[in-house]
Each structure stands twice: as structure tokens, then as C-alpha cells.
């Protein structure tokens, strides 16, 4: 399994502006020189303004030739991250640019493509031209999430207070994991159920209550204010995953917002209402969502997103073997089940760490696990979960 998150970098770093989730807002510049070469640079946003140009030691593209392959600069040290610029010529007077970030395995992650990435030669040589922003993703930190639905305590921790109040509680647990993680660190997250399966039919036949966009926006704003990630989660009901994800696109355009699917309540194939039986979705349906999110990431110039799928029995996710990875998207399977540590660890090994899962996730239940595993016990798991969710 390869994680595309960034690693800690030890060289002196440039001052920068972080977005929620620890992301770093960057952009790439290019200027066309009289001798035909192109010089590239990087800037990071700090205090609402773009900082000084960061000039890699190896940053010049040669004069136009026959080939249009991607060329890479030497690395640029940012605060807690390392990145490099990649660029190629498409035609005389036209260059396309992107950024790659160092991955946890020591290699380089996928190209992050700015929405505006085609830079045309100016009639005035030596003038810097800049791409639109690209947000580099969090620094490989373990995610500590609180799960639930507003105003419904029985559905999880988010039902026990306002977003600001819950953010304070998340911070306490995140600091604990942060100490245990050493240089990897930890970051907090809301895990918000936005589509709640219903026991009674709804007018549209989907057996699903959808949280209003205004209410979701409160959690988006709170995540931004408190430096958290946000997972928006749908229980699907008798709808289908792609339809529900599309309805949330406005929020998924935020760099710190990720998506989750809960197949337990997708019971239309069984012809029973949600809650009467454990439902499921197919690998083909997951592929549809992965492809949609990948296209969104590419079109909007977003950092890598996570798609989480909850699973605690095999029938919740049929045909896992047909799921295909997509650029810019990490698939996380969450071992989502109540029980003893031994039983939960068995499910974790069976579902969360096996293909096609790229980021193992593990859910803990404050009042229903017997007993609740401590953070120290979670950190002894092999492999350690990339995402820990508390309900």
C-alpha cells in the first residue's frame, strides 16, 4: 500500500499559509527567457498574499526540442513538506505546469494539476506568469474523527453539541494521538452523516433524509475555522452512491472535504426497508464514484481526496476485486463494527488492510465496544490505522 501524503522535511522551510487539514496553498510560475529556455518557480500563500518566489536549484527547461516529456525540478522544502515542480512544453510558446509532493514511501506522488496550468509566452520576455493555486494535502498525519448527525446523540458524537463544541473535544483526542504519533502527527476531523436512511418511505422513494446544504455549510465553516478535515457521509438508502455524491459536489470542491459511503443501509436490492437487513453496494458502484471524484479533483485542481467505504461484513461491498484505483483519489475501507477488540481486529485485517483499500480506517464506539480500546492500544495495531473514527 502506498500513501500519497506528504512527509516531514528537515531543510529550512518557506513561510506559508495552511488551509484546513494542514494543506499548503501553492502556485507555479514560469518565465520565458531570451535564449529560448523557460525558468520555473513556486510560491506559497502567507497571510493572504503570495510569498517570495522559491527557486529550485534545477529549474530551467531547455530551448524547444523534439520531445514534450515532463521535466522535474530539484525539490523545494516547505514547512513540513517537500515538493517539486514538473513542466513540459506542448508547443512553441506554451508550457503546462504541475506540482508533485514527496510521498511517505520516499517517492513522488501524482501530479497535482492546477485548473489554470497552461502558460503562454509573453511578448515581454522575463515576465513571470502564474498558474492557479494548488493545495498540497495534509502531512501524512493520522486522522482522528468524531462521527454523527446534528442533534441526534444516539447517532454519534456530533449529536452532542455545536460544531465549535465538538471541535474542542476532537482537539483533546487529537492531541493525545499527536503525542503518540511522534513526527507523523495527527489531525482532527468531523465525520458528518448528511444522508440518513429512514424506516418509513420518503416522497421520492429513496428512504433517505438529506441534511440541508445550509446545515452542512455550518460544518464546512467550522472545519475551516478550527483546522479540521470534514468527511461527508451518506447512508444511501434506496438511492445510489453516485447520485448522492453528485448532490454534494459544492462541498467536495473544498480541499479539506472528503466523501464516505455507508452500504449498511443500501437495501433496495433486498427489497426491504433500511434497518431490516444489512445492505450492500457493488465494486462497480464504487468505481463510478471513484471516477467521478477523480475527474472533479483534476478539473478543480484539488489535492488528493479520500473516498471511505464502511464495511463490517462481506456482503456490504460486493466484488471488491473489480475496484480500480483512480488518480487523485485514495480508497479507504473502514472496519465499522461494534464488539470486542479481538473481533474488531479480525474485521480490520479482513476488510480494512486488504486490497483495494489504500488507507486503513478503524471505528471505535464509546459506549458499545467491550471494552473501548485505548489510543495506546490502537497505536499497537499492525498496520496502524490511517483514520480512527469515534462514534
Secondary structure, DSSP 8 states (H G I E B T S, - for coil): ----------S------EETTTEEEEEEEEEE-TTS-EEEEEEEEETTEE---B--SS-EE-S--S----EE---EEETTEEEEEEEEEEETTEEEEEEEEB-TTSSB---B--SS-EEE--SSTT--EE---EEE---S-EEEEEEEBTTBGGG-GGGGS-HHHHHHHHHHHHHHHHHHHGGG-EEEEEEEEEEEE-SS--TTSS-EEE--HHHHHHHHHHHHHHT-EEEEEE--TTS-HHHHHHTTHHHHTSTTEEEEEEGGG--GGGTS-TTSS---EEHHHHHHHHHHHHHHHHHHT---EEEEEEESSGGGEE-GGG----TTEEEEEEE---S-HHHHHHHIIIIISSTT-SS-EEEE-TTTSSS---HHHHTTSSS--SEEEE-
